[in-house]
């Protein structure tokens, strides 16, 4: 598939940037409509009001992951290569929902951004340095909130751990499929 084969004849980089902006704008709009969002922090379940821009910032890497899933699906169809990023996003969603079923402090930012950064570093696609910069900045922002403002290292570390676990499971499935010669 050519670089120009995406909707509206956008290249992959432009399509990814557009999806990142749209997901961030949608996230911001939803958080503004919801009003002040209280986040539970740490094992003592202290609550703080999170600013909408903080909550919306995770839309950038999520939008880039969603764009990559759509690009891969369009390029490879329903085979494994076409659904690989989608599989990873489903794992991230499952791990993110753990916080509603088990009293485990999980940072959504840590989860999504660590999966995003691990995926970007392992895929080594050309022109992705701006993806790494975005992911790194958002992880630094989350660390600032979690560590310095909210004194909540546990949720950040659990989120990062679950994001890396999701990436590791996806990589294991990839390696098994490659070893078996499956597409």
C-alpha positions as CSV (number, residue, x, y, z in Angstrom):
1,X,0.0,0.0,0.0
2,X,1.4,3.4,-0.9
3,X,1.8,6.2,1.6
4,X,-0.9,8.1,-0.2
5,X,-3.5,5.3,0.0
6,X,-5.2,6.6,3.1
7,X,-8.6,8.3,3.4
8,X,-8.6,11.7,1.6
9,X,-5.2,10.9,0.1
10,X,-3.4,11.7,3.4
11,X,0.0,10.1,3.9
12,X,0.4,7.9,7.0
13,X,2.1,10.7,9.0
14,X,-0.6,13.2,8.2
15,X,-3.3,10.6,8.9
16,X,-1.7,9.7,12.3
17,X,-1.4,13.4,13.2
18,X,-5.0,14.0,12.3
19,X,-6.2,11.1,14.4
20,X,-4.1,12.2,17.4
21,X,-5.5,15.7,17.2
22,X,-9.1,14.4,16.8
23,X,-8.8,12.0,19.8
24,X,-7.3,14.7,21.9
25,X,-10.0,17.2,21.0
26,X,-12.7,14.6,21.7
27,X,-11.1,13.7,25.0
28,X,-10.9,17.3,26.0
29,X,-14.5,18.0,24.9
30,X,-15.8,15.1,26.9
31,X,-13.9,16.1,30.1
32,X,-15.1,19.7,29.8
33,X,-18.7,18.5,29.4
34,X,-18.4,16.1,32.4
35,X,-17.3,19.0,34.6
36,X,-14.6,18.7,37.3
37,X,-13.3,15.1,37.2
38,X,-12.1,13.8,40.5
39,X,-9.3,11.2,40.3
40,X,-8.6,8.7,43.1
41,X,-5.0,8.9,44.1
42,X,-2.9,6.4,46.0
43,X,-3.8,3.6,48.3
44,X,-5.6,6.0,50.7
45,X,-8.1,6.9,47.9
46,X,-7.5,10.6,48.3
47,X,-9.3,12.6,45.5
48,X,-8.0,15.5,43.4
49,X,-9.7,17.4,40.6
50,X,-7.7,16.7,37.4
51,X,-7.6,19.5,34.9
52,X,-9.3,18.7,31.5
53,X,-6.1,19.3,29.6
54,X,-4.3,16.7,31.7
55,X,-7.0,14.1,31.1
56,X,-7.2,14.9,27.4
57,X,-3.4,14.6,26.8
58,X,-3.6,10.8,26.7
59,X,-5.6,11.3,23.5
60,X,-2.5,12.0,21.6
61,X,-0.8,8.6,22.0
62,X,-4.1,6.8,21.9
63,X,-5.0,8.6,18.6
64,X,-1.6,7.6,17.2
65,X,-2.2,4.0,18.2
66,X,-5.7,4.0,16.7
67,X,-4.3,5.5,13.5
68,X,-1.7,2.8,13.3
69,X,-4.4,0.1,13.9
70,X,-6.4,1.5,11.0
71,X,-3.4,1.8,8.7
72,X,-2.4,-1.8,9.4
73,X,-6.0,-3.0,8.9
74,X,-6.2,-1.2,5.6
75,X,-2.9,-2.5,4.5
76,X,-3.1,-6.2,5.6
77,X,-6.8,-6.9,6.1
78,X,-8.1,-9.3,8.7
79,X,-4.9,-11.3,9.0
80,X,-2.7,-11.0,12.1
81,X,-0.6,-8.2,10.7
82,X,-3.8,-6.2,10.1
83,X,-5.1,-6.8,13.6
84,X,-1.8,-6.7,15.6
85,X,-2.2,-3.1,17.0
86,X,-5.9,-3.7,17.5
87,X,-5.0,-6.7,19.7
88,X,-2.6,-4.6,21.7
89,X,-5.3,-1.9,22.2
90,X,-7.8,-4.5,23.4
91,X,-5.2,-5.7,25.9
92,X,-4.6,-2.1,27.1
93,X,-8.4,-1.7,27.4
94,X,-8.7,-4.9,29.4
95,X,-5.9,-4.0,31.7
96,X,-7.3,-0.4,32.1
97,X,-10.6,-1.8,33.2
98,X,-8.9,-3.8,36.0
99,X,-9.2,-0.7,38.2
100,X,-13.0,-1.0,38.2
101,X,-13.0,-4.7,39.2
102,X,-10.0,-4.9,41.5
103,X,-8.9,-2.2,44.0
104,X,-5.6,-1.8,42.2
105,X,-4.3,1.7,41.6
106,X,-3.7,2.0,37.8
107,X,-2.7,5.1,36.0
108,X,-4.4,5.3,32.6
109,X,-1.7,7.6,31.4
110,X,1.1,5.3,32.5
111,X,-0.7,2.3,30.9
112,X,-1.4,3.8,27.5
113,X,1.8,5.8,27.2
114,X,4.1,2.9,28.2
115,X,2.4,0.6,25.7
116,X,2.6,3.3,23.1
117,X,6.4,3.9,23.7
118,X,7.2,0.2,23.8
119,X,5.4,-0.3,20.5
120,X,7.0,2.6,18.8
121,X,10.5,1.6,20.0
122,X,10.0,-2.1,18.9
123,X,8.5,-1.4,15.5
124,X,11.2,1.0,14.3
125,X,9.1,2.7,11.7
126,X,10.7,5.6,9.8
127,X,9.8,9.1,10.8
128,X,8.5,8.2,14.2
129,X,10.8,10.4,16.3
130,X,7.9,12.9,16.9
131,X,5.8,10.0,18.2
132,X,8.5,9.2,20.7
133,X,8.8,12.9,21.7
134,X,5.0,13.1,22.3
135,X,4.9,9.9,24.3
136,X,7.9,11.0,26.4
137,X,6.4,14.4,27.1
138,X,3.1,12.9,28.2
139,X,4.8,10.4,30.4
140,X,6.8,13.2,32.0
141,X,3.6,15.2,32.5
142,X,1.9,12.1,34.1
143,X,5.0,11.6,36.3
144,X,4.8,15.3,37.4
145,X,1.2,14.9,38.4
146,X,1.5,11.5,40.0
147,X,4.8,12.0,41.8
148,X,5.1,15.6,42.6
149,X,1.5,16.9,42.9
150,X,-0.4,13.9,44.0
151,X,2.3,11.8,45.7
152,X,1.0,8.7,44.0
153,X,3.9,6.6,42.6
154,X,2.0,3.3,43.0
155,X,-0.6,4.0,40.3
156,X,2.0,5.3,37.9
157,X,4.2,2.3,38.4
158,X,1.3,-0.2,38.1
159,X,0.1,1.6,35.0
160,X,3.5,1.4,33.4
161,X,3.9,-2.2,34.4
162,X,0.5,-3.2,32.9
163,X,1.3,-1.2,29.7
164,X,4.6,-3.1,29.3
165,X,2.8,-6.4,30.1
166,X,0.3,-5.7,27.3
167,X,3.2,-5.0,24.9
168,X,5.0,-8.1,26.1
169,X,1.9,-10.3,25.5
170,X,1.5,-8.8,22.0
171,X,5.2,-9.4,21.3
172,X,5.0,-13.0,22.5
173,X,2.1,-13.6,20.2
174,X,4.0,-12.1,17.3
175,X,7.1,-14.3,18.0
176,X,4.9,-17.4,18.2
177,X,3.2,-16.5,14.9
178,X,6.6,-15.8,13.3
179,X,8.1,-19.0,14.6
180,X,5.1,-21.0,13.2
181,X,5.3,-19.1,9.9
182,X,1.8,-17.7,10.2
183,X,0.8,-14.3,8.8
